[in-house]
Amino acid sequence: MVGGSTETPQSVVPREREETGMTDGVTRGEIDAKLQTIEARMDSRVARMESLVERSIEQSKTTTTELKEGRRHTDLVVLAGVGAVIAVVAVAIALLQGQIDTMNSWLQIYLAHLGTAASHLPKDR
């Protein structure tokens, strides 16, 4: 007995639909089919999201590897630059030392000339 009457539950459902205005006649099978369709769509979306996440992880790994290799390359470039600067400074020091030696030689020649010239000057009386 449902609701004080001797009707079976199947006969109550249509009457409840009429009382609530639900006369579209959707059966349990149709609802199950719609739910299965929705579930299939959701499974598909979840699979696409998983695929996107996996691709993002792979790209992240690739980018990390490339950055590490780029860093090694950058380190080599920096070392080469430092080596070049040291070489330029060494060449500059060598050139300056050569100029200093040349100036000393000319100074020695000049002083020697002054000494010779001084011997030819008349002596003070």
C-alpha positions as CSV (number, residue, x, y, z in Angstrom):
1,M,0.0,0.0,0.0
2,V,1.5,3.3,-1.1
3,G,-0.1,6.5,0.2
4,G,-3.0,4.7,1.8
5,S,-4.1,3.0,-1.5
6,T,-3.6,-0.4,-3.0
7,E,-1.8,1.0,-6.1
8,T,1.5,-0.4,-7.1
9,P,4.6,2.0,-7.2
10,Q,4.6,1.9,-11.0
11,S,1.1,3.3,-11.2
12,V,1.9,6.0,-8.6
13,V,4.8,7.5,-10.6
14,P,2.6,8.5,-13.6
15,R,0.1,10.1,-11.3
16,E,2.8,12.0,-9.4
17,R,4.1,13.3,-12.8
18,E,0.6,14.5,-13.6
19,E,0.3,16.2,-10.2
20,T,3.7,18.0,-10.4
21,G,3.4,18.9,-14.1
22,M,6.0,16.4,-15.3
23,T,4.3,15.0,-18.3
24,D,7.4,14.7,-20.5
25,G,7.3,10.9,-20.1
26,V,11.0,10.4,-19.4
27,T,11.7,6.8,-18.4
28,R,14.3,5.4,-16.2
29,G,16.0,3.9,-19.3
30,E,16.2,7.3,-20.9
31,I,17.7,8.9,-17.8
32,D,20.2,6.1,-17.6
33,A,21.2,6.6,-21.2
34,K,21.6,10.3,-20.7
35,L,23.7,9.7,-17.6
36,Q,25.9,7.3,-19.5
37,T,26.3,9.9,-22.3
38,I,27.3,12.5,-19.7
39,E,29.7,10.0,-18.0
40,A,31.3,9.2,-21.4
41,R,31.7,12.9,-22.1
42,M,33.3,13.5,-18.7
43,D,35.6,10.5,-19.2
44,S,36.7,12.0,-22.5
45,R,37.3,15.4,-20.9
46,V,39.3,13.9,-18.1
47,A,41.4,11.9,-20.6
48,R,42.1,15.1,-22.5
49,M,43.1,16.9,-19.3
50,E,45.4,14.0,-18.4
51,S,47.0,14.2,-21.8
52,L,47.5,17.9,-21.5
53,V,49.1,17.5,-18.1
54,E,51.4,14.8,-19.4
55,R,52.4,16.9,-22.4
56,S,53.1,19.9,-20.1
57,I,55.3,17.7,-17.8
58,E,57.2,16.5,-20.9
59,Q,57.7,20.0,-22.2
60,S,58.8,21.2,-18.8
61,K,61.4,18.4,-18.7
62,T,62.6,19.3,-22.2
63,T,62.8,23.0,-21.3
64,T,64.7,22.2,-18.1
65,T,67.2,20.2,-20.1
66,E,67.6,22.9,-22.7
67,L,68.2,25.5,-20.0
68,K,70.8,23.4,-18.4
69,E,72.6,22.9,-21.7
70,G,72.2,26.7,-22.4
71,R,73.7,27.4,-19.0
72,R,76.8,25.2,-19.8
73,H,77.1,27.1,-23.1
74,T,76.8,30.4,-21.3
75,D,79.5,29.3,-18.8
76,L,81.8,28.5,-21.7
77,V,81.2,31.8,-23.3
78,V,81.9,33.7,-20.0
79,L,85.1,31.7,-19.5
80,A,86.2,32.5,-23.1
81,G,85.4,36.2,-22.5
82,V,87.4,36.3,-19.3
83,G,90.3,34.6,-21.0
84,A,90.2,37.1,-23.8
85,V,90.2,40.0,-21.3
86,I,93.2,38.5,-19.5
87,A,95.0,38.1,-22.9
88,V,94.3,41.7,-23.8
89,V,95.6,42.9,-20.5
90,A,98.7,40.8,-20.8
91,V,99.4,42.2,-24.3
92,A,98.8,45.7,-23.0
93,I,101.3,45.2,-20.2
94,A,103.9,43.8,-22.6
95,L,103.5,46.8,-24.9
96,L,103.8,49.2,-22.0
97,Q,106.9,47.4,-20.8
98,G,108.3,47.7,-24.3
99,Q,107.6,51.4,-24.3
100,I,109.2,51.8,-20.9
101,D,112.3,50.0,-22.1
102,T,112.5,52.1,-25.2
103,M,112.1,55.3,-23.1
104,N,114.9,54.1,-20.8
105,S,117.2,53.4,-23.7
106,W,116.5,56.9,-25.2
107,L,117.1,58.4,-21.7
108,Q,120.4,56.5,-21.4
109,I,121.4,57.7,-24.8
110,Y,120.4,61.3,-24.0
111,L,122.3,61.2,-20.7
112,A,125.3,59.8,-22.3
113,H,125.1,62.5,-25.0
114,L,124.8,65.1,-22.3
115,G,127.9,63.7,-20.5
116,T,129.9,63.8,-23.8
117,A,128.6,67.3,-24.6
118,A,129.5,68.4,-21.1
119,S,133.1,67.4,-21.5
120,H,133.4,69.6,-24.6
121,L,132.0,72.6,-22.9
122,P,134.6,75.1,-21.6
123,K,135.4,74.7,-18.0
124,D,134.6,77.4,-15.6
125,R,137.5,79.6,-14.9
